[in-house]
Amino acid sequence: MTPFRMAAVVVTHARLDKLRTTVARLLAEPLETVIVVDNASDDGTADWLRTLEDPRLILHRSARNLGGAGGFHVGMQIARDRTDAEWIVVMDDDGRPAPGAIAAFRAMDLTGWDAIGAAVRHPDGRICEMNRPYRNPFWNPGAFLRTLARMPLGRGRRGFHLRDADYADGAPVTPVDMSSFVGLFLSRRALEEAGLPDPRLFIYGDDQLYTLVMRRRGLRIGFAPGVRFDHDTAAQQGASGLVLRPMWKVFYMYRNALMAYRVAAGPFFWPLVPVLLRKWRAKAADYGPDAALFRQILDEAVGDGLAGRLDRDHDAVLRLAQGR
């Protein structure tokens, strides 16, 4: 294995059952440091973490829930400032390396790569759609044309996301523009050049924005099919997207999506907006009796997203989701 130092960052909030498995998996891997950011969990997480005695652990407990984006901001800052790791890998509490994944990463030829995204699958081996990396179609003419060709069939996503064949054993490392925060390996150079995720995003889209900005700054991200992560999530990404519960999540999903589209689409952003809004408003039908509330939250999210506002605090979002 290549002799370099590595740190892992895992962010958790009140999912102790998931965290136990993830921490055990990480401590079984060849890592010098494991950083756990506890986002004000109230389920015994803090007490359990205090029972762990492994010297590789750095534990940080936040006094309030900072969301995934805030947790990654803190964890990556700790990795940058308090360790000498040359590479870090980030994940949620329900995402974890498959046995041998870290060794597989260490064995890679990393020449020319600033970041590497893992192949994220469900524990049963299915590809995890919500973590499927992509090439930005607005930067890649081939992906753009494939996306346009598939849109009338409702399969536009397939035009720019990686294919199943890219996940095959022995497939080469593939350049990508977006990779998720489940199994994203970042070099110290990437961390220093790209900075830290914006904690104001709270949840959703923080990884898209972060990796798209990396690419705009000339950093290279590869997808490594031989480095597998397991994502133990019940959420499913379908052709029409997720139906989100509780309802406050709707606000972050769509506000942050507009932020990401602004970076991805560049000069095409404003012509794209009416297409997005028509598609998103049609999602109200999926929310049944909450359809009117969905539209209300969506309108607020779109207003903030188009204006580039990130100053609405989480308590205000919770009130919005209660129709207040």
C-alpha positions in Angstrom: 0.0 0.0 0.0 1.1 3.6 -0.7 2.6 5.0 2.5 0.5 8.1 3.2 -1.6 9.1 6.2 -5.4 9.1 6.1 -8.3 10.4 8.2 -12.0 9.6 8.0 -14.8 12.0 8.8 -18.2 10.7 9.8 -21.2 13.0 10.6 -24.0 11.6 12.8 -27.3 12.8 14.2 -29.4 10.5 16.4 -28.7 7.3 14.5 -26.7 5.3 17.0 -27.5 1.9 15.5 -26.1 3.1 12.1 -23.1 4.8 13.8 -22.0 1.8 15.7 -21.6 -0.2 12.5 -19.8 2.6 10.7 -17.3 3.3 13.4 -16.6 -0.4 13.8 -16.0 -0.7 10.1 -13.7 2.3 10.1 -11.6 1.1 13.0 -11.1 -2.1 11.2 -9.5 -0.3 8.2 -6.0 1.1 7.8 -6.7 4.6 8.9 -4.6 6.9 11.1 -7.5 9.0 12.4 -11.3 8.7 12.6 -13.2 11.9 13.3 -16.8 11.6 14.5 -18.9 14.8 14.5 -22.0 14.3 16.7 -24.7 16.8 15.7 -26.3 17.1 19.1 -27.7 13.6 19.1 -30.2 12.8 21.9 -30.3 9.0 21.6 -27.2 8.1 23.7 -24.7 8.6 21.0 -22.5 10.9 23.1 -22.5 8.4 26.0 -21.6 5.5 23.7 -18.8 7.5 22.0 -17.2 8.2 25.4 -16.9 4.5 26.0 -14.5 4.1 23.0 -10.8 4.1 23.8 -9.2 3.8 20.4 -6.4 6.4 20.2 -7.2 7.1 16.5 -10.6 8.6 17.4 -11.2 12.4 17.6 -14.7 13.1 18.9 -16.5 16.4 18.4 -20.0 17.1 19.8 -21.9 20.1 18.6 -24.3 21.8 21.0 -26.9 22.0 18.2 -27.8 20.1 15.0 -25.7 21.7 12.2 -27.1 19.5 9.5 -25.0 17.4 7.3 -23.4 20.4 5.6 -22.5 22.0 9.0 -21.2 18.7 10.3 -18.9 18.1 7.2 -17.7 21.7 7.5 -16.6 21.0 11.1 -15.2 17.5 10.5 -13.2 18.5 7.4 -11.8 21.6 9.3 -10.7 19.3 12.1 -9.0 16.9 9.6 -7.3 19.8 7.9 -6.1 21.7 11.0 -5.6 19.0 13.6 -4.2 16.1 11.7 -1.4 15.6 9.2 -3.5 13.4 6.9 -2.6 13.7 3.2 -6.0 12.2 2.2 -9.3 12.3 4.0 -12.5 10.4 3.3 -16.0 11.6 4.3 -19.3 9.9 4.9 -22.6 10.0 6.7 -23.3 7.7 9.6 -25.2 5.2 7.4 -22.5 5.1 4.7 -19.3 3.1 5.3 -16.4 1.5 3.5 -16.9 -2.1 2.5 -14.2 -4.4 4.1 -11.0 -3.7 2.2 -12.1 -0.5 0.6 -9.4 1.7 2.3 -6.7 -0.8 1.3 -8.0 -0.7 -2.2 -7.9 3.1 -2.3 -4.3 3.0 -0.9 -3.3 0.6 -3.7 -4.5 3.0 -6.4 -2.2 5.1 -8.6 -3.4 8.5 -7.5 -1.2 10.4 -9.9 -3.1 13.3 -11.4 -6.2 12.9 -9.1 -7.2 15.5 -6.5 -10.3 13.5 -5.3 -11.7 10.0 -5.7 -15.3 9.0 -5.4 -16.2 5.5 -4.2 -18.7 3.1 -5.9 -21.6 3.4 -3.5 -24.0 0.4 -3.3 -26.8 -0.7 -1.1 -25.7 -3.5 1.3 -27.4 -6.0 -1.1 -25.1 -5.0 -3.9 -27.5 -2.7 -5.9 -26.1 0.6 -7.1 -27.2 3.4 -4.8 -28.9 5.8 -7.3 -28.7 8.9 -5.0 -24.9 8.5 -4.9 -24.4 7.9 -8.6 -21.7 10.4 -9.8 -22.2 12.4 -13.0 -20.6 14.5 -15.7 -22.1 17.9 -15.8 -24.0 18.0 -19.1 -23.5 21.8 -19.4 -19.7 21.2 -19.5 -19.7 18.1 -21.7 -21.4 18.3 -25.1 -21.8 14.5 -25.4 -23.5 14.2 -22.1 -25.7 17.2 -23.0 -26.9 15.6 -26.2 -27.5 12.2 -24.6 -29.6 14.0 -21.9 -31.7 15.9 -24.4 -32.3 12.6 -26.4 -33.6 10.8 -23.3 -35.7 13.6 -21.8 -38.8 12.9 -23.8 -38.7 9.3 -22.4 -38.3 10.6 -18.8 -34.8 9.2 -18.7 -32.8 12.4 -18.9 -30.8 11.5 -15.8 -29.3 8.6 -17.6 -27.7 10.9 -20.2 -25.2 12.4 -17.8 -24.9 10.0 -14.8 -22.4 7.2 -14.9 -23.5 3.9 -16.5 -23.8 0.6 -14.7 -20.9 -0.6 -16.8 -18.7 2.0 -15.1 -19.2 0.1 -11.8 -18.0 -3.2 -13.2 -15.0 -5.0 -11.7 -11.9 -4.0 -13.6 -13.5 -0.9 -15.1 -11.1 2.1 -15.3 -11.2 5.2 -13.1 -13.6 7.6 -14.8 -13.4 11.4 -14.6 -16.5 12.9 -13.0 -17.8 16.4 -12.1 -19.9 15.5 -9.1 -19.4 12.9 -6.4 -21.4 12.5 -3.2 -20.2 12.8 0.4 -20.6 9.1 0.9 -17.1 7.8 0.3 -15.5 10.9 -1.2 -11.7 10.9 -0.8 -10.1 14.3 -0.8 -6.4 15.1 -1.0 -5.1 17.8 1.2 -4.5 19.9 -1.9 -8.1 19.6 -2.8 -9.2 20.6 0.7 -6.9 23.6 0.7 -8.0 24.7 -2.8 -11.7 24.2 -2.4 -12.1 25.2 1.2 -14.9 23.8 3.4 -18.6 23.1 2.6 -21.0 25.9 3.2 -22.7 25.1 6.6 -25.7 27.3 5.7 -26.9 24.7 3.2 -27.8 22.4 6.2 -28.7 19.3 4.2 -28.9 18.3 0.5 -26.8 19.5 -2.3 -23.7 20.4 -0.2 -21.7 17.6 -1.9 -22.9 18.6 -5.4 -21.9 22.3 -4.9 -18.6 21.4 -3.3 -17.5 19.0 -6.1 -18.8 21.2 -8.9 -16.8 24.1 -7.4 -13.8 21.8 -7.2 -14.1 21.1 -10.9 -14.5 24.8 -11.8 -11.2 25.4 -10.0 -9.5 22.8 -12.1 -9.3 20.0 -9.6 -9.7 16.5 -10.9 -12.2 14.0 -9.5 -12.2 10.3 -10.4 -14.7 7.6 -9.9 -13.1 4.3 -8.7 -15.3 1.2 -9.2 -12.9 -0.9 -7.1 -13.4 1.2 -4.0 -16.8 0.2 -2.6 -18.9 1.9 0.0 -22.1 0.5 1.5 -25.0 2.9 2.0 -27.5 1.5 4.5 -30.4 3.8 3.6 -34.0 3.1 2.9 -34.4 6.2 0.7 -34.8 5.4 -2.9 -34.0 7.8 -5.9 -36.5 7.2 -8.6 -37.0 8.8 -12.0 -39.2 11.5 -10.5 -37.0 12.1 -7.5 -37.6 11.6 -3.8 -40.7 12.2 -1.8 -39.3 13.9 1.3 -40.5 13.5 4.9 -40.6 15.3 7.2 -41.8 18.3 5.1 -39.1 20.7 6.2 -36.6 18.7 4.0 -38.5 20.0 0.9 -37.2 23.5 1.5 -33.5 22.5 1.6 -33.8 20.1 -1.3 -35.1 22.7 -3.8 -33.4 25.8 -2.5 -30.0 24.0 -2.6 -30.8 22.4 -6.0 -31.1 25.9 -7.5 -27.8 26.8 -6.0 -26.2 23.8 -7.6 -27.9 24.4 -10.9 -26.6 28.0 -11.0 -23.0 26.7 -10.8 -23.6 23.7 -13.1 -25.5 25.6 -15.8 -23.7 28.9 -15.9 -25.2 31.1 -18.7 -27.9 28.5 -19.3 -29.3 28.8 -15.7 -32.1 31.4 -16.3 -33.5 29.7 -19.4 -33.4 26.4 -17.4 -35.4 27.8 -14.5 -38.9 27.6 -16.0 -38.3 24.0 -17.0 -37.2 23.1 -13.4 -40.2 25.0 -11.8 -42.7 23.2 -14.0 -41.2 19.8 -13.2 -41.0 20.6 -9.4 -44.5 21.9 -9.1 -45.8 18.8 -10.7 -44.3 16.9 -7.7 -47.0 18.2 -5.5 -49.2 15.4 -6.6 -46.9 12.9 -4.9 -47.5 14.6 -1.5 -51.3 13.8 -1.3 -53.0 15.8 1.4 -49.8 17.8 1.9 -49.8 19.0 -1.7 -50.7 22.6 -0.8 -48.0 22.7 1.9 -45.5 21.3 -0.6 -46.3 24.2 -3.0 -46.0 26.7 -0.2 -42.6 25.4 0.9 -41.4 25.1 -2.7 -42.3 28.7 -3.4 -40.3 29.9 -0.5 -37.4 27.7 -1.4 -37.4 28.9 -5.0 -37.5 32.5 -3.8 -34.5 32.1 -1.6 -32.6 29.9 -4.2 -33.1 32.4 -7.1 -32.0 35.3 -4.8 -29.0 33.3 -3.5 -30.2 33.7 0.1 -28.8 31.3 2.7 -29.7 33.2 5.8 -33.0 31.5 6.8 -32.2 29.6 10.0 -33.4 26.0 10.7 -36.1 27.1 13.2 -37.6 29.3 10.5 -37.6 26.4 8.1 -39.4 24.2 10.7 -42.1 26.9 11.2 -42.5 27.1 7.4 -43.1 23.3 7.3 -45.8 23.7 9.9 -47.6 26.2 7.6 -46.7 29.2 9.7 
